[in-house]
């Protein structure tokens, strides 16, 4: 699996699946882990409604209030980046990428206590589970 990013604090992983299959796999892992899918933004779909064209781009917003609330109590500004989110998009070569905020970047940015960093690191585990077969 290829991982790349040109933006500080963002991880992008190549998916071997189509955009739709990647979204389905992510949604399944989110549900299987007892998390709530709060929103699904279809940026490319909304662009099409406005008469514009762009490659497929979707953002899933998910989390668990029991896990996220202690983070926001410890560091209220982290609410700007919670709930957790992932971007699923297709590049101009047809490759599908899953991107998310790097947990260590968020931990440093918001000075999250070490005992709570695992909460935001869940995004990495969810993406890894969705992108690996079986």
N, CA, C and O atoms as a MOPAC input file, in Angstrom:
PM7 MOZYME 1SCF
protein

 N      0.83900 1    -1.17300 1     0.00000 1
 C      0.00000 1     0.00000 1     0.00000 1
 C      0.88500 1     1.23900 1     0.00000 1
 O      1.85400 1     1.32500 1     0.75400 1
 N      0.54500 1     2.17900 1    -0.84200 1
 C      1.31300 1     3.40600 1    -0.94000 1
 C      0.70600 1     4.46000 1    -0.03000 1
 O     -0.51300 1     4.60800 1     0.05500 1
 N      1.58000 1     5.18700 1     0.64700 1
 C      1.14800 1     6.28600 1     1.50200 1
 C      1.94200 1     7.51700 1     1.10100 1
 O      3.16500 1     7.47700 1     0.97100 1
 N      1.22300 1     8.60500 1     0.90800 1
 C      1.88000 1     9.82600 1     0.48800 1
 C      1.06600 1    11.02700 1     0.94200 1
 O     -0.12200 1    10.90300 1     1.24300 1
 N      1.69800 1    12.17600 1     0.99000 1
 C      0.98500 1    13.41200 1     1.25400 1
 C      1.90900 1    14.57500 1     0.97100 1
 O      3.10200 1    14.53500 1     1.27500 1
 N      1.34600 1    15.59800 1     0.39300 1
 C      2.12300 1    16.81200 1     0.14900 1
 C      1.71600 1    17.90300 1     1.12100 1
 O      2.23000 1    19.02000 1     1.05000 1
 N      0.80600 1    17.59800 1     2.02200 1
 C      0.31500 1    18.55600 1     3.00500 1
 C      0.76000 1    18.10200 1     4.39300 1
 O      0.51300 1    16.96200 1     4.78600 1
 N      1.40400 1    18.98000 1     5.12100 1
 C      1.85200 1    18.65800 1     6.47600 1
 C      0.64700 1    18.27200 1     7.32800 1
 O     -0.36000 1    18.97900 1     7.35900 1
 N      0.76600 1    17.14700 1     8.01300 1
 C     -0.28000 1    16.71400 1     8.92400 1
 C     -1.38500 1    15.90800 1     8.27900 1
 O     -2.37200 1    15.58400 1     8.94000 1
 N     -1.24800 1    15.57500 1     7.01000 1
 C     -2.26200 1    14.76600 1     6.32300 1
 C     -1.61200 1    13.48900 1     5.81400 1
 O     -0.52800 1    13.51800 1     5.23100 1
 N     -2.28500 1    12.37400 1     6.04000 1
 C     -1.85900 1    11.07400 1     5.52900 1
 C     -2.79600 1    10.70400 1     4.39100 1
 O     -4.01400 1    10.82900 1     4.52500 1
 N     -2.25000 1    10.25500 1     3.28400 1
 C     -3.05100 1     9.77700 1     2.15200 1
 C     -2.59700 1     8.37400 1     1.80000 1
 O     -1.41400 1     8.13200 1     1.56000 1
 N     -3.54700 1     7.45600 1     1.77000 1
 C     -3.23600 1     6.06500 1     1.44600 1
 C     -3.97200 1     5.66800 1     0.17600 1
 O     -5.14600 1     5.99000 1    -0.00700 1
 N     -3.26500 1     4.96400 1    -0.69400 1
 C     -3.82600 1     4.47500 1    -1.93200 1
 C     -4.76200 1     3.30300 1    -1.64000 1
 O     -4.42100 1     2.39500 1    -0.88100 1
 N     -5.93700 1     3.33700 1    -2.24900 1
 C     -6.88900 1     2.23300 1    -2.11000 1
 C     -6.85600 1     1.39200 1    -3.37200 1
 O     -6.75500 1     1.92600 1    -4.47700 1
 N     -6.93900 1     0.09400 1    -3.21600 1
 C     -7.00700 1    -0.81200 1    -4.36200 1
 C     -8.43600 1    -0.95600 1    -4.86500 1
 O     -8.68300 1    -1.63400 1    -5.86200 1
 N     -9.37800 1    -0.31600 1    -4.17400 1
 C    -10.79700 1    -0.43700 1    -4.48700 1
 C    -11.31600 1     0.81800 1    -5.18400 1
 O    -10.66900 1     1.86500 1    -5.14600 1
 N    -12.46800 1     0.71300 1    -5.81100 1
 C    -13.11200 1     1.87700 1    -6.41900 1
 C    -13.53600 1     2.84800 1    -5.31500 1
 O    -13.50300 1     2.51000 1    -4.13100 1
 N    -13.92900 1     4.03700 1    -5.71100 1
 C    -14.41400 1     5.01600 1    -4.72500 1
 C    -15.59800 1     4.43500 1    -3.96600 1
 O    -15.62300 1     4.46000 1    -2.73600 1
 N    -16.59100 1     3.90500 1    -4.70500 1
 C    -17.79300 1     3.36100 1    -4.04400 1
 C    -17.45800 1     2.21300 1    -3.10800 1
 O    -17.97100 1     2.15300 1    -1.99100 1
 N    -16.59300 1     1.29100 1    -3.55700 1
 C    -16.22400 1     0.16600 1    -2.70100 1
 C    -15.43000 1     0.63100 1    -1.48600 1
 O    -15.61000 1     0.10300 1    -0.38900 1
 N    -14.56200 1     1.60400 1    -1.67000 1
 C    -13.78900 1     2.13900 1    -0.54300 1
 C    -14.73400 1     2.76800 1     0.47500 1
 O    -14.58500 1     2.55300 1     1.67700 1
 N    -15.70100 1     3.53900 1     0.00100 1
 C    -16.68300 1     4.14800 1     0.90900 1
 C    -17.46300 1     3.07400 1     1.66300 1
 O    -17.64000 1     3.16700 1     2.87800 1
 N    -17.93100 1     2.05200 1     0.93800 1
 C    -18.69100 1     0.97100 1     1.58900 1
 C    -17.85400 1     0.27300 1     2.65600 1
 O    -18.34300 1    -0.01700 1     3.74800 1
 N    -16.60000 1     0.00800 1     2.33500 1
 C    -15.71500 1    -0.68100 1     3.28700 1
 C    -15.48300 1     0.18700 1     4.52800 1
 O    -15.52200 1    -0.31100 1     5.65300 1
 N    -15.24200 1     1.47400 1     4.32300 1
 C    -15.05100 1     2.38000 1     5.46100 1
 C    -16.30900 1     2.44300 1     6.31800 1
 O    -16.23300 1     2.35700 1     7.54400 1
 N    -17.45700 1     2.59100 1     5.68100 1
 C    -18.71500 1     2.64700 1     6.43300 1
 C    -18.93900 1     1.37600 1     7.23100 1
 O    -19.42100 1     1.43000 1     8.36300 1
 N    -18.59200 1     0.22700 1     6.65000 1
 C    -18.75700 1    -1.04700 1     7.35400 1
 C    -17.84100 1    -1.12000 1     8.58300 1
 O    -18.28100 1    -1.52600 1     9.65800 1
 N    -16.58800 1    -0.73400 1     8.43000 1
 C    -15.65700 1    -0.75400 1     9.56600 1
 C    -16.14800 1     0.21100 1    10.65100 1
 O    -16.10200 1    -0.11600 1    11.83700 1
 N    -16.60800 1     1.37700 1    10.25600 1
 C    -17.13400 1     2.35500 1    11.21800 1
 C    -18.28200 1     1.74300 1    12.01200 1
 O    -18.31500 1     1.83200 1    13.23900 1
 N    -19.23400 1     1.11600 1    11.29600 1
 C    -20.38000 1     0.46500 1    11.97900 1
 C    -19.90900 1    -0.68200 1    12.86800 1
 O    -20.34200 1    -0.80800 1    14.01400 1
 N    -19.01000 1    -1.52400 1    12.32700 1
 C    -18.54400 1    -2.69500 1    13.08200 1
 C    -17.84900 1    -2.30400 1    14.37900 1
 O    -17.85400 1    -3.07400 1    15.33900 1
 N    -17.25800 1    -1.13000 1    14.41700 1
 C    -16.55700 1    -0.67100 1    15.62400 1
 C    -17.46300 1     0.12000 1    16.56000 1
 O    -16.99600 1     0.69500 1    17.54300 1
 N    -18.74900 1     0.14900 1    16.25600 1
 C    -19.71200 1     0.80000 1    17.13700 1
 C    -19.66200 1     2.31600 1    17.09300 1
 O    -20.11800 1     2.98500 1    18.02000 1
 N    -19.10900 1     2.85900 1    16.01400 1
 C    -19.03200 1     4.30900 1    15.87300 1
 C    -20.25300 1     4.82200 1    15.12000 1
 O    -20.95500 1     4.06200 1    14.45400 1
 N    -20.48900 1     6.10800 1    15.23500 1
 C    -21.60000 1     6.74200 1    14.53400 1
 C    -21.08500 1     7.44600 1    13.29500 1
 O    -20.11700 1     8.20400 1    13.35800 1
 N    -21.73900 1     7.19100 1    12.15700 1
 C    -21.45100 1     7.93400 1    10.93600 1
 C    -22.36700 1     9.15600 1    10.97000 1
 O    -23.56800 1     9.05200 1    10.71700 1
 N    -21.79100 1    10.30600 1    11.28400 1
 C    -22.57000 1    11.53100 1    11.45300 1
 C    -22.94000 1    12.17900 1    10.12900 1
 O    -24.01100 1    12.77300 1    10.00300 1
 N    -22.05800 1    12.06900 1     9.14100 1
 C    -22.32400 1    12.73100 1     7.86600 1
 C    -21.51000 1    12.09500 1     6.75400 1
 O    -20.44600 1    11.51800 1     6.97600 1
 N    -22.04700 1    12.22000 1     5.55300 1
 C    -21.35900 1    11.80600 1     4.32800 1
 C    -21.54600 1    12.95600 1     3.34600 1
 O    -22.64600 1    13.18800 1     2.84500 1
 N    -20.46400 1    13.66500 1     3.08100 1
 C    -20.49900 1    14.78000 1     2.14200 1
 C    -20.01600 1    14.28800 1     0.78200 1
 O    -18.89800 1    13.79000 1     0.65500 1
 N    -20.85400 1    14.42900 1    -0.21700 1
 C    -20.50100 1    14.05400 1    -1.58000 1
 C    -20.17200 1    15.34200 1    -2.32900 1
 O    -21.03800 1    15.93500 1    -2.97200 1
 N    -18.92300 1    15.76400 1    -2.24100 1
 C    -18.51200 1    17.02500 1    -2.85900 1
 C    -18.69300 1    16.99700 1    -4.37600 1
 O    -19.16000 1    17.97400 1    -4.96200 1
 N    -18.33100 1    15.89900 1    -5.00700 1
 C    -18.46400 1    15.81200 1    -6.46400 1
 C    -19.92800 1    15.78100 1    -6.88700 1
 O    -20.29000 1    16.34200 1    -7.92100 1
 N    -20.76200 1    15.13200 1    -6.09400 1
 C    -22.19700 1    15.10800 1    -6.38600 1
 C    -22.81600 1    16.49200 1    -6.28400 1
 O    -23.64400 1    16.87700 1    -7.10900 1
 N    -22.40800 1    17.23500 1    -5.26700 1
 C    -22.91500 1    18.60700 1    -5.11200 1
 C    -22.38200 1    19.51200 1    -6.21300 1
 O    -23.08600 1    20.40700 1    -6.68200 1
 N    -21.13300 1    19.28200 1    -6.62800 1
 C    -20.57600 1    20.05700 1    -7.74200 1
 C    -21.40600 1    19.82400 1    -8.99700 1
 O    -21.71600 1    20.76800 1    -9.72400 1
 N    -21.76700 1    18.56500 1    -9.25300 1
 C    -22.56200 1    18.23600 1   -10.43300 1
 C    -23.91900 1    18.94700 1   -10.39100 1
 O    -24.40700 1    19.41400 1   -11.42100 1
 N    -24.52000 1    19.02800 1    -9.21600 1
 C    -25.80200 1    19.72900 1    -9.07600 1
 C    -25.66500 1    21.21100 1    -9.40100 1
 O    -26.62700 1    21.85700 1    -9.81700 1
 N    -24.46500 1    21.74300 1    -9.20900 1
 C    -24.20400 1    23.15600 1    -9.50000 1
 C    -23.69700 1    23.35400 1   -10.93300 1
 O    -23.31700 1    24.46100 1   -11.31500 1
 N    -23.69600 1    22.27000 1   -11.72600 1
 C    -23.25700 1    22.36500 1   -13.10800 1
 C    -21.75100 1    22.32400 1   -13.27600 1
 O    -21.23400 1    22.71400 1   -14.32300 1
 N    -21.04100 1    21.85700 1   -12.26100 1
 C    -19.57900 1    21.78400 1   -12.29700 1
 C    -19.13800 1    20.32600 1   -12.30300 1
 O    -19.87000 1    19.44000 1   -11.86400 1
 N    -17.94500 1    20.09700 1   -12.80200 1
 C    -17.41000 1    18.73700 1   -12.87300 1
 C    -16.13900 1    18.65300 1   -12.04600 1
 O    -15.26800 1    19.52000 1   -12.12300 1
 N    -16.05100 1    17.61000 1   -11.26700 1
 C    -14.83000 1    17.32200 1   -10.52000 1
 C    -14.74100 1    15.81900 1   -10.31900 1
 O    -15.76200 1    15.13300 1   -10.36100 1
 N    -13.54100 1    15.29300 1   -10.10000 1
 C    -13.40800 1    13.86000 1    -9.82100 1
 C    -14.16100 1    13.51100 1    -8.53300 1
 O    -14.41500 1    14.38200 1    -7.70100 1
 N    -14.51600 1    12.23100 1    -8.37600 1
 C    -15.21300 1    11.82000 1    -7.16300 1
 C    -14.46400 1    12.24400 1    -5.90100 1
 O    -13.25200 1    12.05700 1    -5.78700 1
 N    -15.21200 1    12.82000 1    -4.95800 1
 C    -14.63900 1    13.25300 1    -3.67600 1
 C    -15.73100 1    13.19800 1    -2.62300 1
 O    -16.76700 1    13.85100 1    -2.75100 1
 N    -15.49000 1    12.41400 1    -1.58200 1
 C    -16.45300 1    12.22100 1    -0.49600 1
 C    -15.73700 1    12.36700 1     0.84400 1
 O    -14.57800 1    11.97800 1     0.98500 1
 N    -16.43600 1    12.93000 1     1.82000 1
 C    -15.91300 1    13.01100 1     3.17900 1
 C    -16.88500 1    12.28800 1     4.10600 1
 O    -18.08200 1    12.57500 1     4.11100 1
 N    -16.35900 1    11.35000 1     4.88900 1
 C    -17.13600 1    10.67700 1     5.92600 1
 C    -16.74400 1    11.28000 1     7.26600 1
 O    -15.56000 1    11.43500 1     7.56600 1
 N    -17.75000 1    11.61900 1     8.07000 1
 C    -17.53100 1    12.20200 1     9.39400 1
 C    -18.10700 1    11.21400 1    10.41000 1
 O    -19.28400 1    10.86100 1    10.34600 1
 N    -17.27400 1    10.77800 1    11.33900 1
 C    -17.69700 1     9.71600 1    12.25100 1
 C    -17.03100 1     9.85200 1    13.61000 1
 O    -16.04000 1    10.56600 1    13.76400 1
 N    -17.58300 1     9.16300 1    14.58000 1
 C    -16.96000 1     9.16800 1    15.89500 1
 C    -17.83300 1     8.52700 1    16.94400 1
 O    -18.79300 1     7.81400 1    16.65200 1
 N    -17.46300 1     8.80800 1    18.18000 1
 C    -18.16100 1     8.27400 1    19.34300 1
 C    -18.11100 1     9.34700 1    20.42400 1
 O    -17.03200 1     9.66400 1    20.92500 1
 N    -19.26200 1     9.91300 1    20.79300 1
 C    -19.26700 1    10.97500 1    21.80100 1
 C    -18.60700 1    10.57200 1    23.12600 1
 O    -18.00500 1    11.41300 1    23.79400 1
 N    -18.71300 1     9.30100 1    23.50800 1
 C    -18.07100 1     8.86900 1    24.75900 1
 C    -16.55500 1     8.98000 1    24.67500 1
 O    -15.89000 1     9.23300 1    25.68000 1
 N    -16.00800 1     8.79000 1    23.47700 1
 C    -14.55800 1     8.88900 1    23.30300 1
 C    -14.12300 1    10.31900 1    23.01400 1
 O    -13.08900 1    10.76200 1    23.51300 1
 N    -14.89700 1    11.04700 1    22.21400 1
 C    -14.51300 1    12.38600 1    21.80500 1
 C    -14.69500 1    13.45700 1    22.85900 1
 O    -13.93700 1    14.42600 1    22.90100 1
 N    -15.68700 1    13.29400 1    23.70500 1
 C    -15.95800 1    14.31900 1    24.71600 1
 C    -14.77800 1    14.55100 1    25.65500 1
 O    -14.43700 1    15.70600 1    25.90800 1
 N    -14.13700 1    13.50500 1    26.18500 1
 C    -12.96400 1    13.76000 1    27.03700 1
 C    -11.85600 1    14.53400 1    26.31600 1
 O    -11.14700 1    15.32900 1    26.93300 1
 N    -11.71200 1    14.29900 1    25.01200 1
 C    -10.73200 1    15.06300 1    24.23200 1
 C    -11.08200 1    16.54600 1    24.23800 1
 O    -10.21400 1    17.39700 1    24.43500 1
 N    -12.36300 1    16.85100 1    24.02000 1
 C    -12.79200 1    18.25000 1    23.95000 1
 C    -12.76400 1    18.92700 1    25.31000 1
 O    -12.59900 1    20.14300 1    25.39900 1
 N    -12.92300 1    18.14700 1    26.35900 1
 C    -12.79800 1    18.70800 1    27.71600 1
 C    -11.33500 1    19.04400 1    27.98800 1
 O    -11.02100 1    20.09400 1    28.54800 1
 N    -10.44400 1    18.13700 1    27.58300 1
 C     -9.00900 1    18.34800 1    27.81800 1
 C     -8.44400 1    19.45700 1    26.93500 1
 O     -7.56500 1    20.20600 1    27.36000 1
 N     -8.94100 1    19.55900 1    25.72500 1
 C     -8.44200 1    20.54400 1    24.76400 1
 C     -9.61100 1    21.01400 1    23.89200 1
 O     -9.82800 1    20.46700 1    22.81000 1
 N    -10.36300 1    22.01800 1    24.34800 1
 C    -11.59500 1    22.42700 1    23.66500 1
 C    -11.44000 1    22.73800 1    22.16800 1
 O    -12.37700 1    22.50200 1    21.40600 1
 N    -10.30200 1    23.25400 1    21.73000 1
 C    -10.14200 1    23.60100 1    20.31900 1
 C    -10.09100 1    22.38100 1    19.39600 1
 O    -10.27100 1    22.51900 1    18.18600 1
 N     -9.85000 1    21.20500 1    19.94500 1
 C     -9.84200 1    20.00600 1    19.10700 1
 C    -11.22200 1    19.78300 1    18.48100 1
 O    -11.34200 1    19.03400 1    17.51200 1
 N    -12.24600 1    20.41500 1    19.01600 1
 C    -13.59300 1    20.31100 1    18.43800 1
 C    -13.62400 1    20.82300 1    16.99900 1
 O    -14.53300 1    20.48500 1    16.24100 1
 N    -12.64200 1    21.63100 1    16.61900 1
 C    -12.55200 1    22.07900 1    15.23000 1
 C    -12.26000 1    20.91800 1    14.28000 1
 O    -12.59500 1    20.98900 1    13.09700 1
 N    -11.64500 1    19.86400 1    14.78000 1
 C    -11.29600 1    18.70500 1    13.95300 1
 C    -12.03300 1    17.43200 1    14.36500 1
 O    -11.71000 1    16.34600 1    13.88500 1
 N    -13.00000 1    17.55900 1    15.23600 1
 C    -13.83200 1    16.41500 1    15.62400 1
 C    -15.25900 1    16.67600 1    15.16700 1
 O    -15.68000 1    17.83000 1    15.08600 1
 N    -15.99800 1    15.63500 1    14.87200 1
 C    -15.63400 1    14.22800 1    14.84200 1
 C    -14.54500 1    13.95400 1    13.79600 1
 O    -14.20000 1    14.79600 1    12.96700 1
 N    -14.03300 1    12.73700 1    13.88600 1
 C    -13.01000 1    12.29700 1    12.94000 1
 C    -13.58400 1    12.29700 1    11.52800 1
 O    -14.79400 1    12.18500 1    11.33600 1
 N    -12.69900 1    12.42400 1    10.54600 1
 C    -13.17500 1    12.42400 1     9.15700 1
 C    -12.11300 1    11.84700 1     8.23100 1
 O    -10.91200 1    11.89900 1     8.49500 1
 N    -12.61900 1    11.29700 1     7.13500 1
 C    -11.74100 1    10.81000 1     6.07900 1
 C    -12.26500 1    11.32600 1     4.73800 1
 O    -13.47000 1    11.47000 1     4.53300 1
 N    -11.33500 1    11.59500 1     3.84400 1
 C    -11.64400 1    11.99400 1     2.47800 1
 C    -11.34600 1    10.81300 1     1.57200 1
 O    -10.26100 1    10.23400 1     1.63500 1
 N    -12.29900 1    10.45600 1     0.73300 1
 C    -12.09100 1     9.44500 1    -0.29700 1
 C    -12.22600 1    10.17400 1    -1.62500 1
 O    -13.27700 1    10.73400 1    -1.93600 1
 N    -11.14900 1    10.15800 1    -2.40500 1
 C    -11.18700 1    10.88600 1    -3.67800 1
 C    -10.43200 1    10.11900 1    -4.75300 1
 O     -9.62200 1     9.23600 1    -4.47300 1
 N    -10.72500 1    10.48700 1    -5.97900 1
 C    -10.06700 1     9.87200 1    -7.12200 1
 C     -9.23600 1    10.93600 1    -7.82200 1
 O     -9.71900 1    12.03900 1    -8.07800 1
 N     -7.98200 1    10.60400 1    -8.13200 1
 C     -7.11900 1    11.58100 1    -8.79800 1
 C     -7.29700 1    11.51400 1   -10.30900 1
 O     -8.07900 1    10.70600 1   -10.81100 1
 N     -6.58300 1    12.34800 1   -11.02200 1
 C     -6.73300 1    12.43600 1   -12.47300 1
 C     -6.21200 1    11.20500 1   -13.21300 1
 O     -6.42800 1    11.07100 1   -14.41800 1
 N     -5.53300 1    10.31400 1   -12.50900 1
 C     -5.07600 1     9.05000 1   -13.09900 1
 C     -6.01400 1     7.89100 1   -12.76600 1
 O     -5.75900 1     6.74600 1   -13.14300 1
 N     -7.10000 1     8.19900 1   -12.05800 1
 C     -8.06700 1     7.16900 1   -11.69800 1
 C     -7.75000 1     6.44700 1   -10.41000 1
 O     -8.46700 1     5.52100 1   -10.03000 1
 N     -6.68100 1     6.85100 1    -9.72200 1
 C     -6.33000 1     6.21000 1    -8.45300 1
 C     -7.22400 1     6.76200 1    -7.34300 1
 O     -7.57000 1     7.94400 1    -7.32600 1
 N     -7.58200 1     5.88000 1    -6.42700 1
 C     -8.43100 1     6.24800 1    -5.29800 1
 C     -7.56700 1     6.39900 1    -4.05400 1
 O     -6.74700 1     5.53700 1    -3.74000 1
 N     -7.76600 1     7.50800 1    -3.35300 1
 C     -6.98700 1     7.82500 1    -2.16400 1
 C     -7.90600 1     8.03700 1    -0.97500 1
 O     -9.01300 1     8.56000 1    -1.10800 1
 N     -7.43100 1     7.62400 1     0.18100 1
 C     -8.11500 1     7.89900 1     1.44500 1
 C     -7.17400 1     8.76000 1     2.27000 1
 O     -6.04300 1     8.36500 1     2.55200 1
 N     -7.64700 1     9.93600 1     2.65400 1
 C     -6.81300 1    10.89200 1     3.38900 1
 C     -7.47000 1    11.24800 1     4.71700 1
 O     -8.69400 1    11.25000 1     4.85200 1
 N     -6.61200 1    11.55000 1     5.69300 1
 C     -7.09800 1    11.93200 1     7.01800 1
 C     -6.01400 1    12.71800 1     7.73500 1
 O     -4.84100 1    12.67200 1     7.36600 1
 N     -6.43000 1    13.43900 1     8.76300 1
 C     -5.47200 1    14.18400 1     9.58200 1
 C     -4.60900 1    13.20800 1    10.36600 1
 O     -5.11800 1    12.29900 1    11.02100 1
 N     -3.31000 1    13.40400 1    10.29200 1
 C     -2.37500 1    12.54900 1    11.01100 1
 C     -2.59200 1    12.71100 1    12.51700 1
 O     -2.54200 1    13.83000 1    13.02800 1
 N     -2.82900 1    11.61600 1    13.22900 1
 C     -3.10400 1    11.70900 1    14.66200 1
 C     -2.02200 1    12.44700 1    15.46200 1
 O     -2.34400 1    13.23300 1    16.35400 1
 N     -0.74700 1    12.20000 1    15.15100 1
 C      0.30000 1    12.89100 1    15.91500 1
 C      0.29400 1    14.39600 1    15.63200 1
 O      0.61900 1    15.19600 1    16.50900 1
 N     -0.07300 1    14.77200 1    14.42000 1
 C     -0.18600 1    16.19000 1    14.07500 1
 C     -1.28800 1    16.84700 1    14.90700 1
 O     -1.09300 1    17.92800 1    15.46300 1
 N     -2.44800 1    16.18500 1    14.98800 1
 C     -3.54600 1    16.72300 1    15.79400 1
 C     -3.17500 1    16.76700 1    17.27400 1
 O     -3.50200 1    17.72400 1    17.97600 1
 N     -2.49300 1    15.73000 1    17.73900 1
 C     -2.09300 1    15.68600 1    19.14600 1
 C     -1.18200 1    16.85700 1    19.48500 1
 O     -1.33000 1    17.48200 1    20.53600 1
 N     -0.24300 1    17.15100 1    18.59700 1
 C      0.65800 1    18.28200 1    18.83100 1
 C     -0.07500 1    19.60800 1    18.67600 1
 O      0.10000 1    20.52300 1    19.48100 1
 N     -0.88700 1    19.70200 1    17.64500 1
 C     -1.59900 1    20.95900 1    17.36300 1
 C     -2.46300 1    21.38700 1    18.54500 1
 O     -2.50300 1    22.56400 1    18.90500 1
 N     -3.15400 1    20.41800 1    19.14300 1
 C     -4.08800 1    20.73300 1    20.21800 1
 C     -3.57400 1    20.36200 1    21.60300 1
 O     -4.31200 1    20.45500 1    22.58400 1
 N     -2.32700 1    19.94800 1    21.68800 1
 C     -1.72000 1    19.55600 1    22.95500 1
 C     -2.60100 1    18.54600 1    23.70500 1
 O     -2.93800 1    18.72200 1    24.87600 1
 N     -2.94900 1    17.50600 1    22.99100 1
 C     -3.79800 1    16.45600 1    23.54800 1
 C     -2.96600 1    15.61800 1    24.51400 1
 O     -1.85500 1    15.20400 1    24.18100 1
 N     -3.49400 1    15.36900 1    25.69400 1
 C     -2.75700 1    14.54100 1    26.66100 1
 C     -2.46300 1    13.14900 1    26.08400 1
 O     -3.29900 1    12.57100 1    25.39000 1
 N     -1.27800 1    12.62200 1    26.37700 1
 C     -0.86300 1    11.32800 1    25.81300 1
 C     -1.87800 1    10.20500 1    26.02600 1
 O     -2.03400 1     9.34400 1    25.16100 1
 N     -2.56200 1    10.20600 1    27.15700 1
 C     -3.52200 1     9.13000 1    27.42100 1
 C     -4.77700 1     9.21300 1    26.55200 1
 O     -5.58000 1     8.27900 1    26.54600 1
 N     -4.96200 1    10.32200 1    25.81300 1
 C     -6.13600 1    10.47800 1    24.95400 1
 C     -5.80300 1    10.42600 1    23.45900 1
 O     -6.70600 1    10.46900 1    22.62300 1
 N     -4.53100 1    10.33600 1    23.12300 1
 C     -4.12300 1    10.33100 1    21.71100 1
 C     -4.69400 1     9.12600 1    20.97200 1
 O     -4.98300 1     9.21300 1    19.77800 1
 N     -4.85900 1     8.01500 1    21.65900 1
 C     -5.41500 1     6.81500 1    21.03500 1
 C     -6.79300 1     7.01900 1    20.44200 1
 O     -7.17400 1     6.33100 1    19.49500 1
 N     -7.54500 1     7.96400 1    20.99600 1
 C     -8.89400 1     8.23500 1    20.48800 1
 C     -8.81600 1     8.74600 1    19.04900 1
 O     -9.54900 1     8.27100 1    18.18100 1
 N     -7.93800 1     9.70300 1    18.79700 1
 C     -7.82900 1    10.22900 1    17.43700 1
 C     -7.05200 1     9.28700 1    16.52100 1
 O     -7.20200 1     9.34500 1    15.30100 1
 N     -6.22400 1     8.42300 1    17.10200 1
 C     -5.47700 1     7.44700 1    16.30000 1
 C     -6.40300 1     6.37200 1    15.73500 1
 O     -5.99600 1     5.60600 1    14.86100 1
 N     -7.63000 1     6.30600 1    16.21900 1
 C     -8.58600 1     5.32700 1    15.70600 1
 C     -8.80300 1     5.48500 1    14.20800 1
 O     -9.05700 1     4.49900 1    13.51700 1
 N     -8.70800 1     6.70200 1    13.69900 1
 C     -8.91700 1     6.92700 1    12.26600 1
 C     -7.92400 1     6.12100 1    11.43600 1
 O     -8.28700 1     5.57100 1    10.39700 1
 N     -6.70500 1     6.04900 1    11.87700 1
 C     -5.67500 1     5.29500 1    11.16300 1
 C     -6.00900 1     3.80400 1    11.15000 1
 O     -5.85600 1     3.14200 1    10.12400 1
 N     -6.45900 1     3.28500 1    12.27100 1
 C     -6.81500 1     1.86400 1    12.35800 1
 C     -8.04000 1     1.55300 1    11.49500 1
 O     -8.12000 1     0.48400 1    10.88900 1
 N     -8.97900 1     2.47400 1    11.44200 1
 C    -10.18100 1     2.27600 1    10.62300 1
 C     -9.82100 1     2.24600 1     9.14200 1
 O    -10.28200 1     1.37500 1     8.40400 1
 N     -9.00800 1     3.18700 1     8.71500 1
 C     -8.58800 1     3.22000 1     7.31600 1
 C     -7.80700 1     1.95600 1     6.96900 1
 O     -8.06200 1     1.33900 1     5.93500 1
 N     -6.86800 1     1.56900 1     7.81400 1
 C     -6.08100 1     0.36000 1     7.56000 1
 C     -6.99600 1    -0.86300 1     7.43200 1
 O     -6.80300 1    -1.68300 1     6.53500 1
 N     -7.97000 1    -0.98900 1     8.30400 1
 C     -8.88500 1    -2.13800 1     8.26400 1
 C     -9.71300 1    -2.13800 1     6.97200 1
 O     -9.95000 1    -3.19300 1     6.38300 1
 N    -10.14500 1    -0.96700 1     6.54300 1
 C    -10.97200 1    -0.88500 1     5.33800 1
 C    -10.18800 1    -1.15400 1     4.05900 1
 O    -10.73400 1    -1.68500 1     3.09200 1
 N     -8.92600 1    -0.79300 1     4.05400 1
 C     -8.13400 1    -0.91500 1     2.82700 1
 C     -7.46100 1    -2.26300 1     2.65300 1
 O     -6.94600 1    -2.56300 1     1.57600 1
 N     -7.46000 1    -3.07400 1     3.69200 1
 C     -6.84800 1    -4.38900 1     3.59300 1
 C     -7.93800 1    -5.42800 1     3.40300 1
 O     -8.94900 1    -5.41600 1     4.10500 1
 N     -7.73200 1    -6.30900 1     2.46800 1
 C     -8.70500 1    -7.38200 1     2.20200 1
 C     -8.64300 1    -8.39800 1     3.33300 1
 O     -7.57200 1    -8.81900 1     3.77100 1
 N     -9.83400 1    -8.77400 1     3.78800 1
 C     -9.90500 1    -9.82300 1     4.79300 1
 C     -9.64600 1    -9.31000 1     6.12600 1
 O     -9.66800 1   -10.06900 1     7.09400 1

